[in-house]
């Protein structure tokens, strides 16, 4: 089984060498590493040229974001299975070995998912065999978990250390990506990975989870998730529209209400209730209520969400939104932002 490791690279001169070293130590001679330079302006391209390993292919493109870079990698890949690694992160051999140790042909309609860790000291080195799978869930159930992280099964998956929303620490069958033209939406800079997974889960049967920590995730300050930028409001709304178009049936519609409510929470935190927004309180409140009233996805998400299903912090904000207590929402989210930035 040949693997294609796709690494989107953008201004990552401080981490790319360590990331690439970890990948090269884990893969075999037949595998390939596709480093997609997404229009970097630092020394990263020079560092990539310093690697003489024939398994590395460097592809250069104009800046289009991580989703576009991953799409470029998919188009150029020749492996049977694809794995995505972020240029900030480090992997260990179990991520590759667990994939190669699966019975031949068994990953055509099945995805593997291993654990990630934010503590590098917890990384594991022992390569698991086929019997290491501890839990297998139907793909349609995992898709519901992606849409609603407060489902009991989603909470269990998170509690056990798995990541089902992003593209890392899991396998993707290249033939399925090609046959169904599954790609990261180029128009999105927020939530494109969730939309990618929603598409993929619609075309496989099950997801198998292996309890081995084989991926070190290193949060980076100033990322799109942790940072603030003026366009985040519009980006989130575009994501909501795209994700909603990928839902099918009553169960997924119900689960999507969580996504809509949660994304409105992010809009409030990133824009209307962000300390960086210097508009008068009256203007911010008016814009917040206007968006909730006029956007049918947000309106239905807030209306239909069951408070008891949410985690306490998120549930409290939803309750305040239902009661139209914007001042309490504003103060609580500003405090949350200040604390998270310390």
C-alpha positions as CSV (number, residue, x, y, z in Angstrom):
1,X,0.0,0.0,0.0
2,X,1.5,3.3,-1.1
3,X,0.8,6.4,1.0
4,X,0.7,10.0,0.0
5,X,1.5,12.5,2.8
6,X,0.3,16.0,1.9
7,X,1.7,18.9,3.8
8,X,0.3,22.4,3.0
9,X,3.2,24.9,3.7
10,X,2.9,28.6,4.2
11,X,5.5,30.7,6.0
12,X,6.5,27.9,8.3
13,X,10.3,28.2,8.3
14,X,10.4,27.6,12.0
15,X,8.6,24.3,12.0
16,X,8.8,22.7,8.5
17,X,12.2,20.9,9.0
18,X,11.1,19.2,12.2
19,X,7.7,18.3,10.7
20,X,9.3,16.8,7.5
21,X,12.0,14.9,9.5
22,X,9.3,13.2,11.5
23,X,7.4,12.2,8.3
24,X,10.4,10.9,6.5
25,X,11.3,8.7,9.5
26,X,7.8,7.2,9.6
27,X,7.2,6.4,5.9
28,X,8.6,3.7,3.7
29,X,10.6,3.8,0.5
30,X,7.5,3.5,-1.7
31,X,5.6,6.4,-0.1
32,X,5.6,10.0,-1.2
33,X,5.5,13.4,0.6
34,X,3.9,16.3,-1.3
35,X,4.9,19.7,0.2
36,X,2.6,22.3,-1.3
37,X,4.2,25.8,-1.0
38,X,1.2,28.1,-0.8
39,X,2.9,31.3,-1.8
40,X,5.3,31.5,1.1
41,X,7.4,34.7,1.6
42,X,9.8,33.4,4.3
43,X,12.8,31.0,4.1
44,X,10.6,27.9,3.9
45,X,11.1,27.2,0.2
46,X,14.8,27.4,0.7
47,X,14.6,24.9,3.6
48,X,12.6,22.5,1.4
49,X,15.3,22.6,-1.3
50,X,17.8,21.5,1.4
51,X,16.1,18.1,1.6
52,X,17.5,15.7,-1.1
53,X,15.2,12.8,-0.3
54,X,13.6,11.4,-3.5
55,X,10.3,10.8,-1.7
56,X,9.7,14.5,-1.4
57,X,7.9,16.5,-4.1
58,X,7.6,20.2,-3.8
59,X,4.7,22.0,-5.6
60,X,4.5,25.8,-5.7
61,X,1.3,27.8,-6.1
62,X,-0.1,31.3,-5.4
63,X,-1.5,31.7,-2.0
64,X,-5.0,30.2,-1.7
65,X,-5.2,29.0,1.8
66,X,-4.7,25.5,3.4
67,X,-7.7,24.0,1.7
68,X,-6.5,25.0,-1.8
69,X,-3.0,23.7,-1.0
70,X,-4.5,20.3,0.1
71,X,-6.5,20.2,-3.1
72,X,-3.3,20.7,-5.1
73,X,-1.8,17.8,-3.2
74,X,-4.8,15.6,-3.8
75,X,-4.5,16.2,-7.6
76,X,-0.8,15.4,-7.6
77,X,-1.0,12.3,-5.3
78,X,-0.4,8.8,-6.6
79,X,-0.8,6.8,-3.3
80,X,-3.6,4.4,-2.4
81,X,-4.3,6.3,0.8
82,X,-3.8,10.0,1.6
83,X,-2.9,11.5,5.0
84,X,-2.7,15.2,5.7
85,X,-0.1,16.6,8.1
86,X,0.1,20.3,9.0
87,X,3.5,22.0,8.7
88,X,3.5,22.9,12.4
89,X,3.1,19.4,13.7
90,X,5.0,16.2,14.3
91,X,4.0,12.6,13.7
92,X,5.4,9.2,14.9
93,X,5.7,5.9,13.0
94,X,2.4,4.4,14.4
95,X,0.4,6.8,12.2
96,X,1.9,5.3,9.1
97,X,2.4,1.7,10.5
98,X,-1.2,1.4,11.6
99,X,-2.4,2.2,8.1
100,X,-0.1,-0.2,6.4
101,X,-0.9,-3.0,8.8
102,X,-4.6,-3.0,7.8
103,X,-5.7,-6.0,5.6
104,X,-5.3,-5.3,1.9
105,X,-8.4,-3.5,0.5
106,X,-10.0,-3.0,3.9
107,X,-9.6,0.8,3.8
108,X,-11.6,1.3,0.6
109,X,-14.8,2.0,2.5
110,X,-13.3,2.4,5.9
111,X,-11.4,5.3,7.5
112,X,-8.8,5.0,10.2
113,X,-8.5,7.6,12.9
114,X,-5.8,7.7,15.5
115,X,-5.3,10.0,18.5
116,X,-3.6,13.4,18.5
117,X,-2.0,15.1,21.5
118,X,-1.1,18.6,22.5
119,X,1.6,17.3,24.8
120,X,4.6,16.1,22.8
121,X,5.8,13.9,25.7
122,X,2.7,11.7,25.2
123,X,3.6,10.7,21.7
124,X,3.8,6.9,21.2
125,X,6.3,5.0,19.1
126,X,5.0,1.4,19.0
127,X,3.4,0.4,15.7
128,X,0.0,-1.2,16.3
129,X,-1.2,-4.3,14.4
130,X,-4.6,-4.9,12.8
131,X,-6.1,-6.0,16.1
132,X,-5.4,-2.5,17.6
133,X,-8.8,-1.2,16.5
134,X,-10.8,-0.5,19.6
135,X,-13.9,1.1,18.3
136,X,-15.7,1.2,14.9
137,X,-18.6,3.4,14.2
138,X,-20.9,3.7,11.2
139,X,-19.9,6.6,9.0
140,X,-23.4,8.1,9.2
141,X,-23.1,8.3,13.0
142,X,-19.7,10.0,12.7
143,X,-21.1,12.5,10.3
144,X,-23.8,13.4,12.9
145,X,-21.0,13.8,15.5
146,X,-19.2,16.2,13.1
147,X,-22.4,18.3,12.8
148,X,-23.1,18.1,16.6
149,X,-20.2,17.9,19.0
150,X,-22.5,17.6,22.0
151,X,-24.0,14.3,21.0
152,X,-23.0,11.6,23.6
153,X,-21.1,9.6,21.0
154,X,-19.2,12.8,19.9
155,X,-18.3,13.5,23.5
156,X,-17.0,10.0,23.9
157,X,-14.8,10.3,20.8
158,X,-13.4,13.6,22.1
159,X,-12.9,12.3,25.6
160,X,-10.9,9.4,24.2
161,X,-8.6,11.8,22.4
162,X,-9.8,11.5,18.8
163,X,-10.2,14.4,16.3
164,X,-13.1,14.0,13.8
165,X,-13.4,17.5,12.5
166,X,-10.0,18.3,10.9
167,X,-8.2,16.4,8.2
168,X,-5.2,15.2,10.2
169,X,-4.7,11.9,12.1
170,X,-6.9,10.0,9.6
171,X,-6.8,8.2,6.3
172,X,-8.5,9.0,3.0
173,X,-8.9,6.6,0.1
174,X,-7.6,8.4,-3.0
175,X,-10.0,6.5,-5.3
176,X,-13.0,7.7,-3.4
177,X,-11.7,11.3,-3.4
178,X,-11.2,11.0,-7.2
179,X,-14.4,9.2,-8.1
180,X,-16.7,11.6,-6.2
181,X,-14.5,14.6,-6.7
182,X,-14.3,15.4,-3.0
183,X,-12.3,18.5,-2.4
184,X,-11.9,21.3,0.2
185,X,-14.2,24.2,-0.9
186,X,-11.8,26.7,-2.4
187,X,-14.2,29.6,-1.5
188,X,-13.8,28.9,2.3
189,X,-11.1,29.9,4.7
190,X,-13.2,28.8,7.7
191,X,-14.7,25.3,8.1
192,X,-13.4,23.9,4.8
193,X,-12.0,20.9,6.6
194,X,-15.4,20.1,8.2
195,X,-17.1,20.4,4.7
196,X,-14.4,18.1,3.3
197,X,-15.1,15.4,6.0
198,X,-18.9,15.7,5.6
199,X,-18.4,14.9,1.9
200,X,-16.1,12.0,2.6
201,X,-18.2,10.4,5.3
202,X,-21.1,10.3,2.9
203,X,-19.2,7.9,0.6
204,X,-17.7,5.4,3.1
205,X,-19.2,2.8,5.5
206,X,-17.4,3.1,8.8
207,X,-14.6,4.7,10.8
208,X,-12.2,2.7,12.9
209,X,-10.5,4.3,15.9
210,X,-7.0,3.2,17.1
211,X,-6.1,4.4,20.6
212,X,-2.5,5.4,19.8
213,X,-1.2,9.0,20.1
214,X,0.8,9.4,16.9
215,X,0.3,13.1,16.1
216,X,1.6,16.1,18.0
217,X,-0.7,19.1,17.3
218,X,1.0,22.4,18.0
219,X,-1.5,25.4,18.3
220,X,-0.1,28.5,16.6
221,X,-1.1,32.0,17.8
222,X,-2.6,34.1,15.1
223,X,-4.2,31.2,13.2
224,X,-7.6,31.6,11.6
225,X,-9.2,29.7,14.5
226,X,-7.5,31.7,17.4
227,X,-7.1,35.0,15.6
228,X,-9.4,37.9,14.7
229,X,-9.8,39.3,11.2
230,X,-12.5,41.6,9.8
231,X,-13.8,39.0,7.3
232,X,-14.4,36.2,9.8
233,X,-18.1,37.1,10.0
234,X,-18.7,36.6,6.3
235,X,-16.4,33.5,6.2
236,X,-18.4,31.8,8.9
237,X,-21.7,32.5,7.1
238,X,-20.3,31.1,3.9
239,X,-19.2,28.0,5.7
240,X,-22.7,27.6,7.2
241,X,-24.3,27.7,3.8
242,X,-21.9,25.2,2.4
243,X,-22.2,22.8,5.3
244,X,-26.0,23.0,5.2
245,X,-25.9,22.0,1.5
246,X,-24.1,18.8,2.5
247,X,-26.7,17.6,5.0
248,X,-29.2,14.9,4.1
249,X,-32.3,13.8,5.9
250,X,-34.0,14.8,9.1
251,X,-31.3,13.5,11.5
252,X,-28.6,15.5,9.8
253,X,-30.8,18.6,9.7
254,X,-31.4,18.3,13.4
255,X,-27.7,17.9,14.1
256,X,-26.9,20.9,11.8
257,X,-28.9,23.1,14.3
258,X,-25.9,22.7,16.7
259,X,-23.5,23.8,13.9
260,X,-25.5,26.9,13.1
261,X,-25.8,27.9,16.8
262,X,-22.2,27.2,17.5
263,X,-21.0,29.2,14.4
264,X,-23.2,32.2,15.5
265,X,-21.4,31.9,18.9
266,X,-18.1,32.2,17.0
267,X,-19.4,35.2,15.0
268,X,-20.3,37.0,18.3
269,X,-17.0,36.1,19.8
270,X,-15.0,37.2,16.8
271,X,-16.9,40.3,15.7
272,X,-19.9,41.8,17.6
273,X,-18.6,40.9,21.1
274,X,-14.8,41.1,20.3
275,X,-12.7,43.6,22.2
276,X,-11.3,44.7,18.9
277,X,-14.7,45.9,17.6
278,X,-14.8,49.6,18.6
279,X,-18.4,50.2,17.4
280,X,-20.8,51.5,20.0
281,X,-22.6,48.9,22.0
282,X,-26.0,49.9,20.5
283,X,-24.6,49.3,16.9
284,X,-23.1,46.0,17.8
285,X,-26.3,44.8,19.5
286,X,-28.4,45.9,16.5
287,X,-26.1,44.1,14.0
288,X,-26.1,40.9,16.1
289,X,-29.9,40.8,16.4
290,X,-30.3,41.6,12.7
291,X,-28.1,38.7,11.7
292,X,-29.9,36.3,13.9
293,X,-33.3,37.5,12.6
294,X,-32.5,37.7,8.9
295,X,-30.3,34.6,8.5
296,X,-32.7,31.5,8.5
297,X,-29.9,29.0,9.4
298,X,-28.8,31.0,12.4
299,X,-32.4,31.8,13.5
300,X,-33.4,28.1,13.3
301,X,-30.2,27.0,15.0
302,X,-30.8,29.3,18.1
303,X,-34.6,28.5,18.2
304,X,-34.3,24.7,18.0
305,X,-31.2,24.1,20.1
306,X,-31.9,22.3,23.4
307,X,-30.0,24.0,26.2
308,X,-29.5,20.8,28.1
309,X,-27.6,19.3,25.2
310,X,-24.9,21.9,25.3
311,X,-21.7,22.2,27.4
312,X,-22.3,24.6,30.3
313,X,-20.4,27.6,28.8
314,X,-22.0,27.4,25.4
315,X,-25.4,26.5,26.8
316,X,-25.4,29.6,29.0
317,X,-24.7,31.8,26.0
318,X,-27.5,30.1,24.0
319,X,-29.9,30.7,27.0
320,X,-29.0,34.4,27.1
321,X,-29.5,34.7,23.3
322,X,-32.9,33.1,23.7
323,X,-33.8,35.6,26.4
324,X,-32.4,38.5,24.3
325,X,-29.9,39.4,27.0
326,X,-27.2,40.8,24.7
327,X,-25.4,42.8,27.4
328,X,-24.7,39.6,29.3
329,X,-23.6,37.8,26.1
330,X,-21.3,40.8,25.3
331,X,-19.7,40.8,28.7
332,X,-19.2,37.1,29.0
333,X,-17.7,36.7,25.5
334,X,-15.3,39.7,25.9
335,X,-14.1,38.2,29.2
336,X,-13.7,34.8,27.5
337,X,-11.6,36.4,24.7
338,X,-9.4,38.3,27.1
339,X,-8.7,35.1,29.2
340,X,-7.9,33.0,26.1
341,X,-5.4,35.6,24.9
342,X,-3.4,35.5,28.1
